[in-house]
Amino acid sequence: MTLPLDLLDMPFARLGDRLGNPLRLLMVHAHPDDETTTTGATAALYAAETIDVYLVTCTRGERGEILDPEAQRVVDDAADGEQALGELRVRELAGAVTMLGIKGSRFLGGAGRWWDSGMAGEESNTDPRSLVAGDFQEQVDALAAAIREIRPQVLVTYDSRGGYGHPDHIRAHQLSLAAVDRAAETGGESESGGEGGGEGAEAWSVAKVYAAVVPFSILRSVARRLGSNGDSPFAPLAEALANGVPEDLIEIPYGVPDHLVTAQIDARDWLDAKTAAMRSHRSQMAADSWFFKLAASSDGGFGIEHFQLLRGTAGPLDDGFEADLFAGVRAVDDSDCEPDFGWLPEEEPAGGELF
């Protein structure tokens, strides 16, 4: 078979798509805004390459910290502030998803099925509505059904620490791995008593599972850049570094050691899309926040995102890292299987599962 010349210089993932073997990426995140801050540039890059990018968000982020005065007024004026914040963040997510080019987005179990659990140790952790207090197997079955419907070759979630220890991030990691296993099983009912893979859905094996991570070296660089002032969560790290504390003696409660990073996606050309999506999450990111300071930096480093391979086999390496999450993945010819997966509406609907 002779390939057209314009195919020969394409990245493997895009080449596979052009040959009629569509590649699909599924991101599993805990709250609205996580998809943008941790994987936004990567999502925009793959969407621009005509790879189908899908998103499952586990909660509406009802208990997130509010950093926008207008959003705070909306919540304060509402009869149920947490419910109002959740509804606001659903709308913010819809805007971000559009900016990133994500093809389909839904909430795990439907919007509002499970709530933001709050930070570790908070009383809200035990609220029956909270993600971490919910039925784990029901959550696994819901995500497994989405996996069988979408049939992604690659799934991205968090590492076992949830990035920075948030209970919902840890839960998303746990249920993602369990759902990948469940989706690959053939036949039978789910352990929660229902159809675990969706009605009529066939088993599907995800080729590669990644955790979105930030290496310690990047955190140190960011801390030095932002300094110990302002709203940066890296202020203690910046102060320790400024005081000459040896790097190997500074405990960093988030991120991962550099040697655990297996993939580095250079998506600096899509940093503008990531920044636009960040602006959509107004309730969570003040206009003068450290997020935007990083995004505006001249080196564009905020558009380089890092991942740790949790499941599957790494593809070819570029300077020690995979440069493509689909590296080594041979696309499966199932082009007639188009997932009916919550297409983004042209207008915001009055209610329902999506936006």
C-alpha positions as a Python dict, from the first residue, in 0.01 Angstrom:
ca = {
    (1, 'M'): (0, 0, 0),
    (2, 'T'): (133, 345, -92),
    (3, 'L'): (57, 628, 149),
    (4, 'P'): (-9, 985, 32),
    (5, 'L'): (294, 1202, 91),
    (6, 'D'): (113, 1429, 336),
    (7, 'L'): (55, 1131, 565),
    (8, 'L'): (419, 1039, 596),
    (9, 'D'): (515, 1331, 820),
    (10, 'M'): (215, 1303, 1051),
    (11, 'P'): (242, 1190, 1414),
    (12, 'F'): (134, 826, 1446),
    (13, 'A'): (-188, 915, 1626),
    (14, 'R'): (-307, 1148, 1354),
    (15, 'L'): (-196, 907, 1084),
    (16, 'G'): (-410, 634, 1236),
    (17, 'D'): (-711, 863, 1238),
    (18, 'R'): (-664, 956, 871),
    (19, 'L'): (-655, 587, 780),
    (20, 'G'): (-1003, 539, 924),
    (21, 'N'): (-904, 395, 1261),
    (22, 'P'): (-1021, 670, 1497),
    (23, 'L'): (-826, 721, 1816),
    (24, 'R'): (-1003, 831, 2131),
    (25, 'L'): (-882, 982, 2456),
    (26, 'L'): (-1088, 971, 2777),
    (27, 'M'): (-1001, 1200, 3067),
    (28, 'V'): (-1144, 1125, 3411),
    (29, 'H'): (-1133, 1423, 3646),
    (30, 'A'): (-1270, 1501, 3989),
    (31, 'H'): (-1408, 1855, 3956),
    (32, 'P'): (-1469, 2121, 3691),
    (33, 'D'): (-1139, 2307, 3622),
    (34, 'D'): (-921, 1999, 3682),
    (35, 'E'): (-949, 1908, 3315),
    (36, 'T'): (-805, 2247, 3226),
    (37, 'T'): (-531, 2304, 3481),
    (38, 'T'): (-378, 1956, 3457),
    (39, 'T'): (-454, 1837, 3102),
    (40, 'G'): (-598, 2134, 2913),
    (41, 'A'): (-316, 2187, 2667),
    (42, 'T'): (-292, 1815, 2593),
    (43, 'A'): (-666, 1792, 2533),
    (44, 'A'): (-655, 2089, 2297),
    (45, 'L'): (-358, 1944, 2108),
    (46, 'Y'): (-526, 1610, 2043),
    (47, 'A'): (-859, 1772, 1960),
    (48, 'A'): (-679, 1987, 1702),
    (49, 'E'): (-536, 1669, 1551),
    (50, 'T'): (-895, 1543, 1506),
    (51, 'I'): (-858, 1281, 1778),
    (52, 'D'): (-1183, 1246, 1973),
    (53, 'V'): (-1135, 1371, 2329),
    (54, 'Y'): (-1396, 1285, 2592),
    (55, 'L'): (-1434, 1393, 2953),
    (56, 'V'): (-1598, 1235, 3257),
    (57, 'T'): (-1612, 1466, 3560),
    (58, 'C'): (-1694, 1295, 3889),
    (59, 'T'): (-1855, 1588, 4074),
    (60, 'R'): (-1977, 1942, 4010),
    (61, 'G'): (-1727, 2087, 4258),
    (62, 'E'): (-1997, 2209, 4497),
    (63, 'R'): (-1749, 2272, 4778),
    (64, 'G'): (-1469, 2441, 4591),
    (65, 'E'): (-1308, 2761, 4716),
    (66, 'I'): (-1465, 3067, 4552),
    (67, 'L'): (-1215, 3325, 4427),
    (68, 'D'): (-1442, 3548, 4218),
    (69, 'P'): (-1650, 3820, 4393),
    (70, 'E'): (-1938, 3793, 4147),
    (71, 'A'): (-1956, 3417, 4193),
    (72, 'Q'): (-1947, 3466, 4569),
    (73, 'R'): (-2247, 3699, 4550),
    (74, 'V'): (-2443, 3443, 4348),
    (75, 'V'): (-2372, 3176, 4606),
    (76, 'D'): (-2444, 3404, 4902),
    (77, 'D'): (-2782, 3504, 4757),
    (78, 'A'): (-2890, 3145, 4692),
    (79, 'A'): (-3108, 2941, 4926),
    (80, 'D'): (-2858, 2655, 4894),
    (81, 'G'): (-2511, 2793, 4836),
    (82, 'E'): (-2344, 2462, 4757),
    (83, 'Q'): (-2612, 2370, 4506),
    (84, 'A'): (-2580, 2714, 4345),
    (85, 'L'): (-2203, 2679, 4318),
    (86, 'G'): (-2240, 2336, 4161),
    (87, 'E'): (-2478, 2472, 3899),
    (88, 'L'): (-2245, 2765, 3829),
    (89, 'R'): (-1947, 2535, 3784),
    (90, 'V'): (-2143, 2317, 3542),
    (91, 'R'): (-2183, 2625, 3322),
    (92, 'E'): (-1818, 2716, 3362),
    (93, 'L'): (-1717, 2365, 3258),
    (94, 'A'): (-1933, 2389, 2946),
    (95, 'G'): (-1736, 2696, 2840),
    (96, 'A'): (-1400, 2534, 2910),
    (97, 'V'): (-1492, 2218, 2721),
    (98, 'T'): (-1577, 2428, 2416),
    (99, 'M'): (-1248, 2618, 2438),
    (100, 'L'): (-1048, 2294, 2452),
    (101, 'G'): (-1234, 2125, 2167),
    (102, 'I'): (-1353, 1832, 2378),
    (103, 'K'): (-1604, 1629, 2179),
    (104, 'G'): (-1819, 1488, 2459),
    (105, 'S'): (-1853, 1557, 2830),
    (106, 'R'): (-2066, 1415, 3109),
    (107, 'F'): (-2076, 1389, 3484),
    (108, 'L'): (-2028, 1049, 3644),
    (109, 'G'): (-2374, 910, 3708),
    (110, 'G'): (-2528, 1238, 3588),
    (111, 'A'): (-2478, 1594, 3713),
    (112, 'G'): (-2523, 1604, 4090),
    (113, 'R'): (-2524, 1227, 4144),
    (114, 'W'): (-2210, 1257, 4356),
    (115, 'W'): (-2092, 1573, 4526),
    (116, 'D'): (-1755, 1730, 4593),
    (117, 'S'): (-1623, 1568, 4912),
    (118, 'G'): (-1425, 1870, 5027),
    (119, 'M'): (-1065, 1860, 5145),
    (120, 'A'): (-929, 1568, 5348),
    (121, 'G'): (-1057, 1562, 5705),
    (122, 'E'): (-1353, 1791, 5648),
    (123, 'E'): (-1696, 1692, 5778),
    (124, 'S'): (-1827, 1688, 5422),
    (125, 'N'): (-1619, 1374, 5356),
    (126, 'T'): (-1890, 1171, 5531),
    (127, 'D'): (-2187, 1335, 5358),
    (128, 'P'): (-2371, 1044, 5188),
    (129, 'R'): (-2385, 1252, 4869),
    (130, 'S'): (-2007, 1294, 4857),
    (131, 'L'): (-1801, 1102, 4605),
    (132, 'V'): (-1583, 935, 4869),
    (133, 'A'): (-1888, 831, 5073),
    (134, 'G'): (-2075, 697, 4771),
    (135, 'D'): (-2105, 337, 4662),
    (136, 'F'): (-1770, 257, 4502),
    (137, 'Q'): (-1900, -24, 4284),
    (138, 'E'): (-2184, 189, 4149),
    (139, 'Q'): (-1929, 452, 4052),
    (140, 'V'): (-1705, 191, 3890),
    (141, 'D'): (-1998, 51, 3692),
    (142, 'A'): (-2095, 399, 3570),
    (143, 'L'): (-1743, 470, 3448),
    (144, 'A'): (-1704, 121, 3299),
    (145, 'A'): (-2021, 181, 3098),
    (146, 'A'): (-1872, 505, 2964),
    (147, 'I'): (-1548, 327, 2874),
    (148, 'R'): (-1736, 59, 2680),
    (149, 'E'): (-1937, 326, 2504),
    (150, 'I'): (-1645, 550, 2408),
    (151, 'R'): (-1388, 271, 2353),
    (152, 'P'): (-1083, 486, 2427),
    (153, 'Q'): (-735, 359, 2357),
    (154, 'V'): (-597, 594, 2623),
    (155, 'L'): (-742, 703, 2959),
    (156, 'V'): (-595, 981, 3173),
    (157, 'T'): (-669, 1031, 3543),
    (158, 'Y'): (-455, 1094, 3859),
    (159, 'D'): (-188, 904, 4050),
    (160, 'S'): (-253, 720, 4377),
    (161, 'R'): (-198, 1040, 4578),
    (162, 'G'): (-447, 1230, 4369),
    (163, 'G'): (-184, 1483, 4273),
    (164, 'Y'): (-213, 1684, 4593),
    (165, 'G'): (-410, 1456, 4824),
    (166, 'H'): (-767, 1567, 4756),
    (167, 'P'): (-1001, 1278, 4847),
    (168, 'D'): (-1195, 1308, 4520),
    (169, 'H'): (-876, 1292, 4313),
    (170, 'I'): (-768, 979, 4497),
    (171, 'R'): (-1114, 830, 4445),
    (172, 'A'): (-1103, 914, 4074),
    (173, 'H'): (-771, 729, 4047),
    (174, 'Q'): (-908, 425, 4227),
    (175, 'L'): (-1233, 399, 4036),
    (176, 'S'): (-1059, 464, 3702),
    (177, 'L'): (-834, 161, 3743),
    (178, 'A'): (-1123, -54, 3866),
    (179, 'A'): (-1346, 63, 3579),
    (180, 'V'): (-1078, -19, 3322),
    (181, 'D'): (-1070, -373, 3460),
    (182, 'R'): (-1451, -394, 3471),
    (183, 'A'): (-1491, -268, 3114),
    (184, 'A'): (-1258, -539, 2986),
    (185, 'E'): (-1464, -819, 3141),
    (186, 'T'): (-1693, -1014, 2910),
    (187, 'G'): (-2063, -1057, 2993),
    (188, 'G'): (-2241, -1072, 3325),
    (189, 'E'): (-2407, -821, 3552),
    (190, 'S'): (-2223, -553, 3743),
    (191, 'E'): (-2130, -609, 4105),
    (192, 'S'): (-2374, -333, 4203),
    (193, 'G'): (-2659, -532, 4049),
    (194, 'G'): (-2707, -360, 3712),
    (195, 'E'): (-2561, -385, 3367),
    (196, 'G'): (-2201, -288, 3429),
    (197, 'G'): (-2106, -208, 3074),
    (198, 'G'): (-2416, -39, 2944),
    (199, 'E'): (-2696, -205, 2751),
    (200, 'G'): (-2559, -396, 2454),
    (201, 'A'): (-2206, -267, 2509),
    (202, 'E'): (-1918, -501, 2433),
    (203, 'A'): (-1614, -540, 2652),
    (204, 'W'): (-1333, -297, 2579),
    (205, 'S'): (-968, -304, 2686),
    (206, 'V'): (-799, 32, 2731),
    (207, 'A'): (-446, 8, 2593),
    (208, 'K'): (-282, 270, 2815),
    (209, 'V'): (-374, 444, 3141),
    (210, 'Y'): (-186, 755, 3251),
    (211, 'A'): (-181, 976, 3556),
    (212, 'A'): (-146, 1348, 3497),
    (213, 'V'): (142, 1452, 3723),
    (214, 'V'): (377, 1741, 3796),
    (215, 'P'): (745, 1655, 3855),
    (216, 'F'): (922, 1797, 4158),
    (217, 'S'): (1167, 1988, 3937),
    (218, 'I'): (881, 2182, 3780),
    (219, 'L'): (731, 2259, 4121),
    (220, 'R'): (1065, 2395, 4240),
    (221, 'S'): (1096, 2608, 3928),
    (222, 'V'): (743, 2742, 3972),
    (223, 'A'): (805, 2816, 4340),
    (224, 'R'): (1119, 3015, 4259),
    (225, 'R'): (935, 3208, 3989),
    (226, 'L'): (631, 3296, 4201),
    (227, 'G'): (820, 3359, 4524),
    (228, 'S'): (675, 3343, 4875),
    (229, 'N'): (417, 3618, 4836),
    (230, 'G'): (62, 3624, 4700),
    (231, 'D'): (-187, 3339, 4667),
    (232, 'S'): (59, 3077, 4546),
    (233, 'P'): (35, 2740, 4725),
    (234, 'F'): (408, 2707, 4661),
    (235, 'A'): (503, 2986, 4903),
    (236, 'P'): (643, 2749, 5173),
    (237, 'L'): (853, 2571, 4911),
    (238, 'A'): (975, 2904, 4772),
    (239, 'E'): (1073, 3022, 5120),
    (240, 'A'): (1263, 2702, 5195),
    (241, 'L'): (1452, 2724, 4867),
    (242, 'A'): (1529, 3092, 4924),
    (243, 'N'): (1669, 3008, 5267),
    (244, 'G'): (1910, 2759, 5117),
    (245, 'V'): (1750, 2439, 5239),
    (246, 'P'): (1887, 2152, 5025),
    (247, 'E'): (1632, 2032, 4772),
    (248, 'D'): (1650, 1671, 4889),
    (249, 'L'): (1556, 1776, 5243),
    (250, 'I'): (1242, 1966, 5143),
    (251, 'E'): (928, 1755, 5165),
    (252, 'I'): (688, 1838, 4882),
    (253, 'P'): (334, 1718, 4962),
    (254, 'Y'): (224, 1719, 4598),
    (255, 'G'): (367, 1619, 4263),
    (256, 'V'): (599, 1325, 4194),
    (257, 'P'): (973, 1259, 4179),
    (258, 'D'): (1102, 1329, 3830),
    (259, 'H'): (1195, 968, 3761),
    (260, 'L'): (827, 866, 3769),
    (261, 'V'): (740, 1087, 3471),
    (262, 'T'): (718, 875, 3156),
    (263, 'A'): (552, 1109, 2906),
    (264, 'Q'): (599, 1478, 2833),
    (265, 'I'): (353, 1644, 2598),
    (266, 'D'): (474, 1968, 2447),
    (267, 'A'): (148, 2148, 2378),
    (268, 'R'): (276, 2504, 2402),
    (269, 'D'): (111, 2588, 2072),
    (270, 'W'): (-223, 2527, 2247),
    (271, 'L'): (-149, 2731, 2559),
    (272, 'D'): (-392, 3000, 2443),
    (273, 'A'): (-674, 2744, 2441),
    (274, 'K'): (-579, 2632, 2791),
    (275, 'T'): (-570, 2991, 2913),
    (276, 'A'): (-910, 3065, 2757),
    (277, 'A'): (-1053, 2757, 2930),
    (278, 'M'): (-905, 2874, 3260),
    (279, 'R'): (-1087, 3205, 3221),
    (280, 'S'): (-1413, 3013, 3188),
    (281, 'H'): (-1362, 2879, 3542),
    (282, 'R'): (-1403, 3226, 3694),
    (283, 'S'): (-1530, 3108, 4031),
    (284, 'Q'): (-1209, 2911, 4089),
    (285, 'M'): (-942, 3132, 3931),
    (286, 'A'): (-915, 3501, 4001),
    (287, 'A'): (-796, 3711, 3709),
    (288, 'D'): (-473, 3792, 3897),
    (289, 'S'): (-414, 3438, 4025),
    (290, 'W'): (-84, 3254, 4003),
    (291, 'F'): (-233, 3027, 3736),
    (292, 'F'): (-250, 3318, 3493),
    (293, 'K'): (95, 3441, 3592),
    (294, 'L'): (236, 3104, 3489),
    (295, 'A'): (32, 3097, 3169),
    (296, 'A'): (165, 3440, 3073),
    (297, 'S'): (530, 3348, 3128),
    (298, 'S'): (750, 3392, 2824),
    (299, 'D'): (873, 3031, 2802),
    (300, 'G'): (522, 2889, 2767),
    (301, 'G'): (613, 2610, 3008),
    (302, 'F'): (256, 2591, 3137),
    (303, 'G'): (174, 2431, 2802),
    (304, 'I'): (405, 2136, 2867),
    (305, 'E'): (216, 1866, 3058),
    (306, 'H'): (354, 1554, 3222),
    (307, 'F'): (219, 1204, 3269),
    (308, 'Q'): (304, 877, 3440),
    (309, 'L'): (216, 551, 3266),
    (310, 'L'): (10, 338, 3507),
    (311, 'R'): (-106, 62, 3272),
    (312, 'G'): (10, -55, 2931),
    (313, 'T'): (338, -49, 2743),
    (314, 'A'): (535, 264, 2665),
    (315, 'G'): (592, 348, 2302),
    (316, 'P'): (907, 494, 2145),
    (317, 'L'): (1085, 751, 2360),
    (318, 'D'): (1203, 1098, 2266),
    (319, 'D'): (1486, 1217, 2491),
    (320, 'G'): (1377, 974, 2761),
    (321, 'F'): (1001, 1042, 2744),
    (322, 'E'): (706, 946, 2534),
    (323, 'A'): (610, 1255, 2335),
    (324, 'D'): (268, 1116, 2245),
    (325, 'L'): (17, 942, 2474),
    (326, 'F'): (-79, 721, 2179),
    (327, 'A'): (282, 616, 2115),
    (328, 'G'): (292, 246, 2033),
    (329, 'V'): (-87, 215, 2016),
    (330, 'R'): (-214, 51, 1700),
    (331, 'A'): (-561, 190, 1624),
    (332, 'V'): (-845, -59, 1607),
    (333, 'D'): (-1076, -40, 1305),
    (334, 'D'): (-1413, 16, 1470),
    (335, 'S'): (-1502, 331, 1279),
    (336, 'D'): (-1867, 228, 1261),
    (337, 'C'): (-1891, 245, 1640),
    (338, 'E'): (-1969, 610, 1710),
    (339, 'P'): (-2029, 666, 2082),
    (340, 'D'): (-2354, 840, 2173),
    (341, 'F'): (-2182, 1032, 2445),
    (342, 'G'): (-2340, 1356, 2554),
    (343, 'W'): (-2266, 1584, 2263),
    (344, 'L'): (-2218, 1939, 2370),
    (345, 'P'): (-2539, 2135, 2313),
    (346, 'E'): (-2551, 2448, 2102),
    (347, 'E'): (-2743, 2614, 2382),
    (348, 'E'): (-2749, 2553, 2755),
    (349, 'P'): (-3051, 2330, 2824),
    (350, 'A'): (-3292, 2388, 3108),
    (351, 'G'): (-3191, 2066, 3281),
    (352, 'G'): (-3087, 1707, 3236),
    (353, 'E'): (-2763, 1519, 3265),
    (354, 'L'): (-2551, 1743, 3048),
    (355, 'F'): (-2488, 2111, 3102),
}
